[in-house]
Amino acid sequence: MKRREFSLAGATALASTVIALPAHAQKQPVEGKDYLDLSNPVAVEVPKGKIEVIEFFWYSCPHCNAFEPKLEAWIKKAPADVVIRRVPVAFRDSFVPQQRLFYTLEAMGKLDEMHGKVFTTIHAERKPLDREDQILAWVGANGLDAAKFKELYNSFAISTKARKATQAQDAFKVQGVPALGIAGRYYTDGTTAGTMDRALQVTDYLIAEARKAR
């Protein structure tokens, strides 16, 4: 979803679409067409010798929901020197509760267990999770410690993580989600690459390029 779509309609009014892989999908990616080489590289959060890949996403985005299983399959096959980091975006203030939801689950060690359930709740069960009261009710219904969750959710540490996520989003000039940032230097998404399937192929290529540059 592009930024302009968020301002025109809510996520529940949008349908996820499957686009056929274009004929050029197997060709070597071209800078400026399939991906962008950032003029100002972004600091990475991985040790030396590792390559960082960031997925920028929004829980309420239907395209992010559709992309999730493809990304999970790709992650399982990722090389050992690749570190995948998810970053929830905030194109406007109403996105912040879901940023906090993500980082609170992470802080509680529940992200792996609950990440997919958030998508299922929103997109399959059609239950919104974009306000604190909705999120806290969902947390309790899923057997998590609601008091601990609320304390963390409203903590300075989680506020800082949400703010840094937005800074990363802006540094990569993310215009829509899902999107991918590679090695703090490259950016691609479904619009740039043509499809998210193609974006993953482009990401593989850019990982190899980043490896050569080490």
N, C-alpha and C positions, 0 to 999 in steps of 0.2 A: 504494500500500500504506500502511495506517495503522500507527502505532507499535505498537499491540497485536498486529498480525499478525506483526511481526518477532519478538516474544517467544513466539508460539505455534507457529510452524513456519518451516522454512527456505524460502528463495526457490524452491528446486527443487521444492517440494511444491505450489507455487501455479501456477495457469494464468492466463494473460492473457485477459481477456474483452473483447468489443466490445459496447458498449452503444449502442442507438439514440439519436440526438439527440432530446431531448424537444421537445414542441410549443412550449414557451415560449422556445426557443433564440433566436428573433429579437427578443424583447422587450428593452427597455432593462434592463440589469442593475440589481439592487436591492442596496443596501448591507445587510449582515447576512444576506442570502439567497444572493446570487451571489458576493459578495466581502466582505472585511473591511477596514475603514479603521482602521489601527493607531493606538492611543491614543498610542503613543510612536514617532514616525517613526525610521527607521533611516538612518544615514549612507550615502550612495551613493559609489561609486568611479568616477564619470564626470565629465568637465568640465562646467562651467556651460553650460546650453543643450542638454544631452543628457539623455535619459530612460533610466534603467537598468531593464532587465528581467532578473530572476534566475530561472533554472530550478534548483530544488533537486531532486537526483536521487541514486540509488544504482545503481551498475552492476549489482548482482545482483537488482534489482527487475524482475520481468517487465512490470509496467505502465510503467516508465520505458523499457524496451526497446521496447515497443509504441508509446509516445509519440514516440520519437526521430525517426522519419521525418516525422511530422506537424510536430514542432517545427522540423526542418530546412527543410521547405517554407515554414513561417511565417517563419522567419528570412530566407529569400531575398526575401520580399516586404516585410520590415520597412522603415519609413521611415528616412531617412538620419539623423534625430536620435535614433534608438533604438539603444542599445548592449545587446547580450545577453551576460549573464555566467552561466556554469554554476557551480554550487556543490554539491559532493558532500557529502551529509549523513553524520552519525555518530550514530545513535540509541543505539548502544552501542559499546564499545571495539573489537569485532570488525570494525566498519566502517572503522576508521582506515587499514588497509593500502590500501584502495581510494581513500581520500582522497589518500594519499601517491602512489599510482599516477597519479592524475589530474594532480596538481601537478608530479610529476616529468616526465611526458610534456610538460606545458606548458613547463616550464623548458628542456627539450631541443629545443623547437620541433617536437615530433612529435605534438602533440595532434590537429591536424586530420587527420593521416594515420592515427592509431591509435585515436581515440576510438570510432569505429564498430566497429573490430576487437575491442575489449574486449567490447562487447555481443555480438558474434557468437560470440566464444570461449565466453562464459558461457552464452548462451541457445540458440544453434544447435548448437554443438559440445559443449555440456554439460560444459565443463571449468571447475572452480572457480578463481577468482582472488581468494581472500580471505586468503591468507597470503603473507608475504614470499618464501618459497622458491618457491611456485607462480608468483608474479609475476615473479621473476627468471628462472625457466625459460622463461616465456612471452616475456619481453623478448629473451632470447637466440635463441629460436626464430623471432622476427620480425625478426631482423637488426639489432637495436639494440645499442649499445655497453653491454654488461651491467655492466662495471666502472664506467663513468661514471654509469650509471643508479643503481647501488647506492650510490655515493657521494652523489649528490643525494638519493636516496630517504631516506637516514638523516641528512640535513643539518639544521641548525638552521632554515635558510630554509624548507624544506619542512614541517618540524614547525610552524613559525609559521603558514604558509598553512593547514594542516589545522586548527589551533586557531581561526584566524579564521573558517574555514568553519563550524565548529560554533557559534561565537558568532553568526554571521549567521543560521544555522538557528534558534537559540534566540530571537534578537531578533524574527524574523518569526513565532515560535511555530508552526513547521512541525510538523504532526501526521502527515503522510504524504507520500509522493512517488509520482509527480511533483507538484510544486507550483510556483507562480509568485509572485514578489514584484515589484511594480511601483513605480518611483519612490521607493523607500524608505518608502512609505506604505500601499500596498495589498497584499492577499494573496488568492489564490484557488487552488483545486485541484479535483480531480475530484469530491470529496465536496461541497464548498461550491457549485460551479457546476452539478453534476449529471453532467457528463462532461468530459474534457479537451478535446474539441472546443469545448464551450461555454466552458471556461476560457480558451481562446485568443480567443474572441469577446469575453469579458469583459475580457481583457487589452487588446484593441484599444480598447475603450471607455475603460478606465482610462488608457491612454496619452494619449488625447484630453483627458481630464479633467486629467491632469498638465500637458499642454501649455498648457491654459487658465490654469493656476495659476502659470505661470512669470512 
